[in-house]
C-alpha cells in the first residue's frame, strides 16, 4: 500500500527554504515562535529542555528558535525570532489562553504584546492551534503556520518537500474533486459493512497546500497537502477508533453523530462519548471531509498522516476556520469546542477497511479511493 512506503527520497530539511517557500517574506518583517507547555513558567531560562517528555517543544527550540537565531534571520533578512510559551490547551483547536511567558520571565498578553507585533508566527505545539490562530490572524493581520506534533520523521519528510509542488498537486486534485454533490464512504470491520454519505451540494472544494504568501492574513497547517469540504449534511454509519483502541459505530443523521454503539473494546469509552453527545450535541457535528494529496511515509502523527495520498479523514466539532458555521460559542462547554480529525489509514486504523470512496457529481459516480489507494481517477488527475 502507498502508506507503507519508507524508502522515499527527500531533500535535507532547511528552515530557511521552508519559510521562504511558504511565506515569501518581505525584508525586515518580524517572525516569532509559539510553543505550549504544561506550565508556561518552564520557558524561563529554557528550563523545559530538561523534560524529556516535551519532545515537540524541544524541536521547536533546537530547529526553529536556534535555527533562526544562528543564521536563519540573517539569511532571510528578517527580524525577531523570539519564543513565547502559553498554557497547553488540552484539546485540538481549543481557544488559546490570553497570556504567555518569555524566556526572561516576563508574562505577556498575546493579543496586545505578541499578535500585533509580528508579521509571521510559527506555532509548534502539542495540540493544533490552527482554528484560534486563524481567527487572530484575521483580526491582527499576521500570517502563520501551525506544526503541532512535530517529530523527526515529519522534519525529514513532510517539512522537507517542495511546497510549490505540493501546492500544484493539491490544486490538480482539488479541481478533480470540486463541486461534488456528495461522497459515499464504504467501511468494513470484521465482515460488517457500513456506509457514510456526506453532502457537499456542489460547493467548491478547498485545499490545504502550505502556501501563505502576500499580504492576506492566513494560517497554514504544516505538513500540508489535502483537499477538503465542510459537509452540509451527513447520513449513515461509520466506525471510529477511540484513543484506547476501542471501536465504536457512529450513527449519523442530520449532519451529526447522534449516538455511538460498541463494536469492540471498552463499553465505558463508548458510554462516555454518548454522554458527551447528549450534553453537548454539536460535538458530534461532522465539520470536515478531507483527502490526502502527498506521497509521504507515515509519521505516527495525524498532522502528516492525514496528508498521505489514499487516506481520508472526517472531523467533528469546530469548523469556522475552514469556512464552516460551528464556532466555539455554540458549544455547551467551552472545553468541548475542539476540531477533531478522525483519520482512516492502514497505519492508524488497521482494523477498519475502506473498500471504496465514491464521488457523485452531475449525475455520475466515480471511484476516488479503493482500499487506501488513490483510484485511477485521482492518479490521472495528478499526471495531467
N, C-alpha and C positions, 0 to 999 in steps of 0.2 A: 504494500500500500504506500501511497505517497508520503504519509506521515512517518513511515519508518525510515526514510532516507536520512542517513547520518554522514555520508561521505561527500556532501556538497562542498564546493569550494567558495570561500568568501574572502574578500579583501580584509586586511587588518583594520580593526576599529580605529577611527580617527575622530576625536571630539570636534575638532575644527571643521572637518569635512561635513560632519553631521549638522552642525549649527549653520554652516554656510549654505548647505543644500536645502535644509528645512526652512530657514528663515530669510536667507539673503539679507543679512542685517546691514544697516547703513553705518558708516563710520561714526564712532563715538556714542553709539547707542549703549544703554545700560542693560546688563544681564544679571540676574540674581538666581539663587537656588533655594528651594524649599524642601525640607525633609520633615517627616513626622517621627516623634519619639514618645514612648510611654510616659516619660517625664521630660518636658522640654528643657528643664534646667540641665539635663545631661549634655546639652550642646556647649555649656560653659567650659572653656579650655578644651573642648572636644573630648570630654570625659567619656562620651558614649562609645568611643572607639575601643574601649576596654571590654565592652559587652559583645561577646561573640555571636549572640543571638540576633544582633542588629546588622545582618549582612547586607541588606539593601542600603541602609544608611551608610555603612562603611564604603560601599562602592560609590555612593554619591560623593563622599569625601575624597576618596582616592582618585577616582576617574574624572569627576566633573569639577569639584572645587579645586583640587590640586592641578587638574588639567588646565583650568582657566588661569589660575594664579601663576603657574610655571610655563608661561609662553603662549597659552591659548588666547588670552585677552589681547596681547600684543599682535599676534598673528592675524586676529580677526579685526583689529583696530576697534575694540570695544572697551567699555568702562565697567566698573562694578566688580562682579564676581563674589559678592557677599553671600553668606549662607545663613538661613533662618530656620529654626525648628519650632513646629507647632505640636500641640497635643494630638496624639493619634486619635482618629475619629471612631474607630471600631467598626466601620462598615463602608462598603463600596459607594462612593459618591455622596456620602453624607455631607451636610454643610460643614464648612471649616470653622474653627474657633476664631475669636476676634483677635487673640494675641499670639505672639511668638517670642522666642528668646534668641538672643545673639550670642556668639561665642565669647564676647567680652562681658556677658552677664546682664545685658540690658533687656528689659521687656518692651516690646514694640507693638503697636497696633497695626495689624495687617492692612486695614482699609485707609489708614492715614500715613503710615510710615513706610509701607512696602509697595503695595499695588500701584499707587500713583507715581512712584519714582523709578519704575523700571519699564523698559521697552520690551524686554524678553524675560520670561520666568520659566525655569525648569523645575518641575516638581517630581522628586524621586522619593517615593513613599511606599508604605506597606499597603495601604488601601488607595484605590483610584480616587483622584480629586478632579476628574475631568468636568463633571457637571457643575460643581460650585465655582471652579476657576473660569469656566466658560461664561458664567453669569458675571463674574467680576471683571473679566476681560472686556465685555461689552460696556460695563459701567466706567472702567478706568482707561480703556484704550490700549492695553498691552497685548502682546502675543505670547503664546506659551506652549509647553509640551508637558504631558504627564507620562511618567515612566515608572509606574508602580510595579513592585515585584521584581525589580531588576536583578538578574543573575548573570553568571559568566557566559552561559550559552546565548542569552539574549545579546550581550555585548559583542560576542564574536560572530553572531549571525544576523539576527533581526535588526540590530542597530548598525551593522557594517555594510548593508546593501546600499545600492544607488537609489535614492528616493525619487529621482527623476524617472527611473524605470518603473519603480513601484507605482508611482502616480499614473504613468501611461497605461500600465496593465490594469490598474483599478478602473480607469476610465473605460477601457475596452469592455471589461466585464459589466460595468455599470450600464453601458449602452445596451448590452445584450440582455440585461435583466429589467431595465426600466419600464415603467408604465404597465406593469403586470396587473391583472385583475385579482389574482390570488395565487397562493402556493399551497401545495399539499405535501406534507412530510409523512412518510411511512416509517414506523418504528417496529422493531421486533425484539422481544425479550422472552427467552425460554419458550420459544414456539408460539407465543401470543403476539398478535399484531394489533397495532393502533395507528390512527391517522389524525394528524392535526392540520386544520385548514386555517390559513392566515390571510385575511382580506387586505388588499393593498389599494383596490379601487382606482387603478391607473395613475397613482401618484408617481412622481419622478423618484427613482431610486437615488440614494445618496452614497457617497464614498468617503471612507477614511483612508487618506492617501499620504499623510505625513508631510504635507506642504502647507506652510502658513506664511507666505510672502506678502510683501506690500504693506499697506498701512491699515488694512482691515483687522480689527480685533478678532482673534481666533485662538483656540487651544486645540492642539492635535494630540492624539494618542500615539505613543511610540512604544514598540513597533506598530506600524500602521499596515494597512492592506486589507480592506474589506469593502463590500458593497452591502448596504443595509436599507431597510424600510422601518418606518414606525407604523405598525399594522393599525388599521382602522376597525378591526374586528377579528375574532378568532373563535373557532368552534372545534370540538373533538376531544381527543385524549392524547397525552404524551407521557412517557416515563421520565423520571428525573432521579438522578443520583445525588443523595444528600452528602454532606461532608463526611459523615461517619460511614459511608458506604451503603447505607440503606437505600433501597429502590422504592420509589412511590409512583403511583399512577395519578397524573393530574387530570382532573375533569374540568374541561374548559367550555364556557359558554359566555356570550355577551362580551367577548374580548378579555375575559379574566379567568384565572384558575378559581373555580368555585369551591373545590374540595380536593383532597388527596386521599388515595387508598394505598394500603401497604401491598407491595409486591414481594419484597424480600428484605429481611433485616430487622431493625428495631421498631416495633409498633409505636413506642413513645415518641420517636423522632417525627413520625407522620402525624401523630396526635398533636404535638407541639405546633407543627405547621398549620394544622386545621384550626387550632385556637387562634393563631395569628390571623388567618384568613377571615375568621368570624369577627374578631375585634377590630380589624383594620382592613376592610375588603380591598382597598386599592393596592395593597401589597401584592395581589395576585394578577394585576393588570399586565398583559403582555405588551411591552413598550418597544420591542425591537425584534427584528428578524435580520440576521447577518450571515454573510457568506465570505469565507476567507479567499484571498486572491494571490497569496505568495507561495513560492516553493521554499519552504523552511523546514528545518528539523524541529521536532517537539522539544520544548524547553522545560516542561513541567509547570509552566505558569500560563494561565489563560490569556494574559496580555499578548503573548506571542502565539500561543497555540490556536487561538481563535482566528488568527490571520492566515493560517495554512490553507492552501487550496484544497478543497474537498471536505473541509469542516463546515459546520454551520452552528449557529447559536441563536437562541431566543433569550429575551431578557424580561424580567419582571420589574415593576416599580417605576421610579422616576424616569421621565423621558423628555423633559423640557430642553436639555442640552442637545437633543437630537432633532428638535423641531416639534416634539410632541406636546401634549397639553397637561401632563401629570407633573405638577410642581409640588415642592415639599409641603406647602401649607394644606394640601388636600389629604394628607395622611393624618390619621387619628393620633399617632405617636410620632414625634419628630425623629426618633431613633429608627423608625421603620422606613424613612424616606431615602431608601437606597435604590441604586440601579444595579441589579444582579444578573450578570450573564450566566446562562445555562448552556455550557459548551457540550457539543456532541462530537466526539472524535474517537478513533480507535485507541488512543493512549489515555484519554480522560474517562471515557465511558465504554470500556471493552465489553461490558455486559449488555450494552444496548447497540443493536444493529440499526442502521438506516439504509434499508434496501434501495429506497428511491426518494428523490425530491423532484416534484414536478411544478413547472410554472404554467399557468393558464393566462393567455393573453390574446385578445381579439378572436375569441372562439377557438383557439388552438391550444394544444397541450404539448409541452416539450420537457424531456427529462434533463435536469441540470446536474444532479449528483446521483451516483449509484455506489452504494457500499463504501462511502467515504472517499470516493474518487470523483474528480471532475468528469462529467459526461462529455461525449464528443462535441455537444453544442458549445460548452464553455471552452474546450480546447481549441475549437475552430475560431472562436471569438478572440482568444489570446494570440493565435497565429496570424490573424488578419492584419 
